[in-house]
Amino acid sequence: MAEEFPSELRDERFEVDDLRFTEDDVANVLLWLQRAIRDKRVIGTELAKDLDVSGSSLHRWYAFPSETYHKPSFTEPVFRRLVETLKRKYNFLSFYEHEGIRSVGRDHLYFSMAARLQMWNSTATEMVQVLPGWYYSYRPSRYLPGAVVRGLVRFVYDAHAGPFRSWEMHLYRDQHMKVVRRQFHEGYVWRRRFQYIWDDQDVSTRIFRHTVLAEFFQQAGAVIALSGLSTASWSNGIYSAKVFLDRVPSVDAKTLEKYGIAGSKSVLSKVGVIHDSDLDRDVPAVALRQVDPRVVGNLIST
């Protein structure tokens, strides 16, 4: 007979090996299971036998992952057996077990994509070592033909929640170099083999941007530069543009409240639009070879 879990405690977190699972965590476990069974990485009939439940019950649980937490038949002991079996036999959740299983909640996109890319613990551990830090980004300008936009990017590993987060800032100045507009993007970054997948959104317009990067240069165990291609929508069309990221050697810890970031005036002074007459002087040669707006194909729009 199945063990019952008191209904008045249904809103408490499930505990497995001293790890606490919220309702969002449970849904993500079942979402992982759904995809693993679909991809035949987990055999449903074998798992049902391991859990001592019927195949139909198991199917109902993973078919509707966001609803299962509140099903009377889905008890804490059943969930504990499920997680322990998946960990023991199927290398379950190793991609974000580095710091323990976390509540994924608003970061479900990150963890779903990490599972889809099979971004396991070894990959995440290597990313922590080589990727985090500050970079200048160089992109051909969509609005000013022949110009390059230099932004400031930060990749950081969120040890509390688990994701690798991205943040990018662009500053637009008037003829007197006064900042008249700020643009911010926030998102996530993943790694698959030797490529990085970087998805982010403009925090104001919510326009989505998809970027694939490859390591261009690595030194002393850290990524120094990356190059790739971004695709996004704009106005009534779609554009694709080359992008080059160059690590910023140092960003001091002084907080600039005006910008809400840690940085220095010397670093921020370089963030902005570089006009066509200044490209050869102000854009590093290695970056310009990758994103030169004068080269056909480095910026394509519809």
VEXDOMI-914600 format. One record per residue (C-alpha): residue number from 0; chain; x, y, z. Coordinates in steps of 0.2 Angstrom, whole numbers. Layout:
// VEXDOMI-914600
+-----+-------+-------+-------+-------+
:  nr : kette :    c1 :    c2 :    c3 :
+-----+-------+-------+-------+-------+
: NUM :     A :     X :     Y :     Z :
...
+-----+-------+-------+-------+-------+
END
This chain:
// VEXDOMI-914600
+-----+-------+-------+-------+-------+
:  nr : kette :    c1 :    c2 :    c3 :
+-----+-------+-------+-------+-------+
:   0 :     A :     0 :     0 :     0 :
:   1 :     A :     7 :    17 :    -5 :
:   2 :     A :    13 :    28 :     9 :
:   3 :     A :     2 :    43 :    12 :
:   4 :     A :     9 :    61 :    14 :
:   5 :     A :    -2 :    72 :    25 :
:   6 :     A :   -12 :    84 :    14 :
:   7 :     A :    -9 :    98 :    26 :
:   8 :     A :    10 :    97 :    23 :
:   9 :     A :     9 :    97 :     4 :
:  10 :     A :    16 :   114 :     2 :
:  11 :     A :    32 :   109 :    12 :
:  12 :     A :    47 :   105 :     2 :
:  13 :     A :    52 :    87 :    -2 :
:  14 :     A :    68 :    81 :     6 :
:  15 :     A :    80 :    69 :    -2 :
:  16 :     A :    98 :    66 :     5 :
:  17 :     A :    96 :    83 :    15 :
:  18 :     A :    92 :    92 :    -1 :
:  19 :     A :    76 :   102 :    -1 :
:  20 :     A :    65 :   101 :   -17 :
:  21 :     A :    52 :   115 :   -20 :
:  22 :     A :    37 :   112 :   -31 :
:  23 :     A :    47 :   120 :   -46 :
:  24 :     A :    61 :   108 :   -43 :
:  25 :     A :    49 :    93 :   -43 :
:  26 :     A :    42 :    99 :   -60 :
:  27 :     A :    59 :   100 :   -67 :
:  28 :     A :    64 :    83 :   -61 :
:  29 :     A :    48 :    76 :   -70 :
:  30 :     A :    52 :    87 :   -86 :
:  31 :     A :    69 :    79 :   -86 :
:  32 :     A :    62 :    62 :   -85 :
:  33 :     A :    49 :    65 :   -98 :
:  34 :     A :    63 :    70 :  -111 :
:  35 :     A :    74 :    56 :  -105 :
:  36 :     A :    60 :    43 :  -108 :
:  37 :     A :    56 :    51 :  -125 :
:  38 :     A :    75 :    50 :  -130 :
:  39 :     A :    76 :    32 :  -124 :
:  40 :     A :    89 :    37 :  -111 :
:  41 :     A :    77 :    30 :   -97 :
:  42 :     A :    66 :    14 :  -100 :
:  43 :     A :    49 :    18 :   -92 :
:  44 :     A :    44 :     0 :   -89 :
:  45 :     A :    61 :    -3 :   -80 :
:  46 :     A :    59 :    12 :   -70 :
:  47 :     A :    41 :     8 :   -65 :
:  48 :     A :    47 :    -9 :   -58 :
:  49 :     A :    62 :     0 :   -49 :
:  50 :     A :    49 :    12 :   -40 :
:  51 :     A :    36 :    -2 :   -37 :
:  52 :     A :    22 :     8 :   -46 :
:  53 :     A :    12 :     4 :   -61 :
:  54 :     A :    17 :    10 :   -78 :
:  55 :     A :     1 :    21 :   -80 :
:  56 :     A :     5 :    30 :   -64 :
:  57 :     A :    23 :    34 :   -69 :
:  58 :     A :    16 :    40 :   -86 :
:  59 :     A :     3 :    52 :   -78 :
:  60 :     A :    17 :    59 :   -67 :
:  61 :     A :    29 :    64 :   -80 :
:  62 :     A :    16 :    68 :   -94 :
:  63 :     A :    10 :    83 :   -84 :
:  64 :     A :    25 :    88 :   -73 :
:  65 :     A :    18 :   105 :   -67 :
:  66 :     A :     3 :    96 :   -60 :
:  67 :     A :    10 :    81 :   -52 :
:  68 :     A :    17 :    89 :   -36 :
:  69 :     A :    -1 :    90 :   -30 :
:  70 :     A :    -7 :    73 :   -34 :
:  71 :     A :   -11 :    62 :   -19 :
:  72 :     A :    -3 :    47 :   -26 :
:  73 :     A :    14 :    57 :   -28 :
:  74 :     A :    20 :    56 :   -10 :
:  75 :     A :    37 :    61 :    -3 :
:  76 :     A :    43 :    43 :    -1 :
:  77 :     A :    39 :    40 :   -20 :
:  78 :     A :    48 :    55 :   -25 :
:  79 :     A :    63 :    51 :   -15 :
:  80 :     A :    64 :    33 :   -23 :
:  81 :     A :    62 :    42 :   -40 :
:  82 :     A :    77 :    54 :   -37 :
:  83 :     A :    88 :    41 :   -29 :
:  84 :     A :    85 :    28 :   -43 :
:  85 :     A :    88 :    41 :   -57 :
:  86 :     A :   104 :    47 :   -48 :
:  87 :     A :   110 :    29 :   -46 :
:  88 :     A :   106 :    22 :   -63 :
:  89 :     A :   105 :    37 :   -75 :
:  90 :     A :   117 :    50 :   -70 :
:  91 :     A :   102 :    61 :   -66 :
:  92 :     A :   105 :    80 :   -64 :
:  93 :     A :   123 :    80 :   -64 :
:  94 :     A :   123 :    96 :   -74 :
:  95 :     A :   117 :   106 :   -59 :
:  96 :     A :   122 :    95 :   -44 :
:  97 :     A :   139 :   104 :   -43 :
:  98 :     A :   132 :   115 :   -29 :
:  99 :     A :   118 :   103 :   -24 :
: 100 :     A :   101 :   103 :   -32 :
: 101 :     A :    93 :   120 :   -32 :
: 102 :     A :    76 :   128 :   -34 :
: 103 :     A :    76 :   132 :   -52 :
: 104 :     A :    59 :   142 :   -53 :
: 105 :     A :    62 :   157 :   -64 :
: 106 :     A :    77 :   148 :   -72 :
: 107 :     A :    68 :   134 :   -79 :
: 108 :     A :    73 :   139 :   -97 :
: 109 :     A :    91 :   137 :   -92 :
: 110 :     A :    90 :   120 :   -84 :
: 111 :     A :    78 :   113 :   -98 :
: 112 :     A :    91 :   119 :  -111 :
: 113 :     A :   105 :   112 :  -101 :
: 114 :     A :    97 :    95 :  -101 :
: 115 :     A :    93 :    96 :  -119 :
: 116 :     A :   111 :   100 :  -123 :
: 117 :     A :   117 :    86 :  -111 :
: 118 :     A :   127 :    99 :  -102 :
: 119 :     A :   134 :    88 :   -88 :
: 120 :     A :   144 :    92 :   -72 :
: 121 :     A :   161 :    90 :   -81 :
: 122 :     A :   156 :   104 :   -94 :
: 123 :     A :   149 :   115 :   -80 :
: 124 :     A :   164 :   113 :   -70 :
: 125 :     A :   175 :   118 :   -84 :
: 126 :     A :   164 :   133 :   -89 :
: 127 :     A :   166 :   139 :   -71 :
: 128 :     A :   185 :   139 :   -73 :
: 129 :     A :   187 :   147 :   -90 :
: 130 :     A :   172 :   158 :   -95 :
: 131 :     A :   167 :   170 :   -81 :
: 132 :     A :   172 :   188 :   -82 :
: 133 :     A :   171 :   204 :   -91 :
: 134 :     A :   172 :   206 :  -110 :
: 135 :     A :   170 :   219 :  -123 :
: 136 :     A :   158 :   215 :  -137 :
: 137 :     A :   160 :   221 :  -155 :
: 138 :     A :   146 :   220 :  -167 :
: 139 :     A :   142 :   229 :  -184 :
: 140 :     A :   129 :   242 :  -181 :
: 141 :     A :   111 :   239 :  -188 :
: 142 :     A :   107 :   258 :  -187 :
: 143 :     A :   123 :   266 :  -192 :
: 144 :     A :   130 :   259 :  -208 :
: 145 :     A :   148 :   256 :  -207 :
: 146 :     A :   150 :   258 :  -188 :
: 147 :     A :   154 :   245 :  -175 :
: 148 :     A :   145 :   245 :  -158 :
: 149 :     A :   156 :   241 :  -143 :
: 150 :     A :   147 :   234 :  -128 :
: 151 :     A :   152 :   228 :  -111 :
: 152 :     A :   148 :   209 :  -107 :
: 153 :     A :   149 :   199 :   -91 :
: 154 :     A :   147 :   181 :   -89 :
: 155 :     A :   145 :   175 :   -71 :
: 156 :     A :   141 :   158 :   -63 :
: 157 :     A :   126 :   160 :   -51 :
: 158 :     A :   132 :   148 :   -37 :
: 159 :     A :   116 :   150 :   -27 :
: 160 :     A :   104 :   146 :   -41 :
: 161 :     A :   114 :   136 :   -53 :
: 162 :     A :   114 :   145 :   -70 :
: 163 :     A :   127 :   153 :   -80 :
: 164 :     A :   120 :   171 :   -82 :
: 165 :     A :   125 :   184 :   -95 :
: 166 :     A :   123 :   203 :   -94 :
: 167 :     A :   127 :   216 :  -108 :
: 168 :     A :   127 :   235 :  -108 :
: 169 :     A :   127 :   247 :  -123 :
: 170 :     A :   129 :   266 :  -120 :
: 171 :     A :   124 :   278 :  -134 :
: 172 :     A :   132 :   296 :  -133 :
: 173 :     A :   128 :   313 :  -141 :
: 174 :     A :   141 :   323 :  -150 :
: 175 :     A :   148 :   329 :  -133 :
: 176 :     A :   151 :   311 :  -127 :
: 177 :     A :   136 :   312 :  -115 :
: 178 :     A :   127 :   296 :  -112 :
: 179 :     A :   109 :   299 :  -119 :
: 180 :     A :   103 :   281 :  -119 :
: 181 :     A :   108 :   264 :  -111 :
: 182 :     A :   103 :   247 :  -117 :
: 183 :     A :   104 :   231 :  -107 :
: 184 :     A :   102 :   213 :  -111 :
: 185 :     A :   101 :   198 :   -99 :
: 186 :     A :   101 :   180 :  -102 :
: 187 :     A :   110 :   163 :  -100 :
: 188 :     A :   125 :   154 :  -108 :
: 189 :     A :   128 :   136 :  -111 :
: 190 :     A :   141 :   125 :  -118 :
: 191 :     A :   140 :   111 :  -130 :
: 192 :     A :   157 :   102 :  -135 :
: 193 :     A :   167 :   117 :  -141 :
: 194 :     A :   153 :   130 :  -143 :
: 195 :     A :   144 :   142 :  -132 :
: 196 :     A :   126 :   145 :  -134 :
: 197 :     A :   121 :   162 :  -128 :
: 198 :     A :   102 :   167 :  -127 :
: 199 :     A :    97 :   184 :  -120 :
: 200 :     A :    84 :   198 :  -121 :
: 201 :     A :    84 :   217 :  -121 :
: 202 :     A :    76 :   220 :  -104 :
: 203 :     A :    66 :   235 :  -111 :
: 204 :     A :    59 :   228 :  -127 :
: 205 :     A :    60 :   209 :  -123 :
: 206 :     A :    67 :   206 :  -140 :
: 207 :     A :    76 :   189 :  -140 :
: 208 :     A :    93 :   187 :  -147 :
: 209 :     A :   102 :   170 :  -150 :
: 210 :     A :   121 :   169 :  -152 :
: 211 :     A :   132 :   154 :  -155 :
: 212 :     A :   151 :   157 :  -150 :
: 213 :     A :   167 :   147 :  -152 :
: 214 :     A :   182 :   150 :  -142 :
: 215 :     A :   194 :   161 :  -152 :
: 216 :     A :   209 :   161 :  -140 :
: 217 :     A :   212 :   154 :  -123 :
: 218 :     A :   227 :   157 :  -112 :
: 219 :     A :   232 :   152 :   -94 :
: 220 :     A :   216 :   142 :   -92 :
: 221 :     A :   204 :   156 :   -96 :
: 222 :     A :   195 :   161 :  -112 :
: 223 :     A :   202 :   177 :  -119 :
: 224 :     A :   192 :   179 :  -134 :
: 225 :     A :   176 :   172 :  -143 :
: 226 :     A :   169 :   174 :  -160 :
: 227 :     A :   152 :   170 :  -167 :
: 228 :     A :   135 :   175 :  -175 :
: 229 :     A :   120 :   183 :  -167 :
: 230 :     A :   102 :   182 :  -174 :
: 231 :     A :    88 :   193 :  -168 :
: 232 :     A :    72 :   202 :  -174 :
: 233 :     A :    72 :   221 :  -177 :
: 234 :     A :    58 :   232 :  -183 :
: 235 :     A :    48 :   221 :  -195 :
: 236 :     A :    63 :   210 :  -200 :
: 237 :     A :    77 :   198 :  -194 :
: 238 :     A :    95 :   202 :  -194 :
: 239 :     A :   111 :   191 :  -192 :
: 240 :     A :   128 :   199 :  -187 :
: 241 :     A :   145 :   193 :  -183 :
: 242 :     A :   151 :   196 :  -165 :
: 243 :     A :   168 :   196 :  -156 :
: 244 :     A :   171 :   196 :  -138 :
: 245 :     A :   188 :   201 :  -130 :
: 246 :     A :   191 :   199 :  -112 :
: 247 :     A :   193 :   215 :  -102 :
: 248 :     A :   210 :   213 :   -93 :
: 249 :     A :   204 :   221 :   -77 :
: 250 :     A :   188 :   229 :   -70 :
: 251 :     A :   190 :   237 :   -53 :
: 252 :     A :   178 :   234 :   -39 :
: 253 :     A :   173 :   252 :   -37 :
: 254 :     A :   154 :   252 :   -39 :
: 255 :     A :   147 :   265 :   -51 :
: 256 :     A :   129 :   268 :   -45 :
: 257 :     A :   126 :   278 :   -60 :
: 258 :     A :   127 :   262 :   -71 :
: 259 :     A :   123 :   249 :   -58 :
: 260 :     A :   138 :   239 :   -62 :
: 261 :     A :   156 :   236 :   -55 :
: 262 :     A :   168 :   245 :   -67 :
: 263 :     A :   180 :   259 :   -70 :
: 264 :     A :   178 :   275 :   -80 :
: 265 :     A :   192 :   270 :   -91 :
: 266 :     A :   183 :   254 :   -96 :
: 267 :     A :   166 :   262 :   -98 :
: 268 :     A :   173 :   276 :  -109 :
: 269 :     A :   176 :   264 :  -122 :
: 270 :     A :   158 :   257 :  -122 :
: 271 :     A :   148 :   265 :  -137 :
: 272 :     A :   148 :   267 :  -156 :
: 273 :     A :   164 :   267 :  -166 :
: 274 :     A :   160 :   276 :  -182 :
: 275 :     A :   167 :   271 :  -199 :
: 276 :     A :   181 :   284 :  -199 :
: 277 :     A :   188 :   277 :  -183 :
: 278 :     A :   187 :   259 :  -185 :
: 279 :     A :   205 :   255 :  -190 :
: 280 :     A :   211 :   266 :  -175 :
: 281 :     A :   199 :   261 :  -161 :
: 282 :     A :   194 :   243 :  -165 :
: 283 :     A :   207 :   230 :  -161 :
: 284 :     A :   213 :   222 :  -177 :
: 285 :     A :   209 :   205 :  -172 :
: 286 :     A :   191 :   210 :  -168 :
: 287 :     A :   189 :   221 :  -184 :
: 288 :     A :   194 :   206 :  -195 :
: 289 :     A :   179 :   196 :  -187 :
: 290 :     A :   166 :   210 :  -187 :
: 291 :     A :   171 :   223 :  -200 :
: 292 :     A :   155 :   231 :  -206 :
: 293 :     A :   163 :   235 :  -223 :
: 294 :     A :   164 :   216 :  -227 :
: 295 :     A :   149 :   209 :  -236 :
: 296 :     A :   141 :   196 :  -225 :
: 297 :     A :   146 :   202 :  -208 :
: 298 :     A :   129 :   210 :  -206 :
: 299 :     A :   113 :   203 :  -215 :
: 300 :     A :    96 :   210 :  -212 :
: 301 :     A :    79 :   207 :  -220 :
+-----+-------+-------+-------+-------+
END
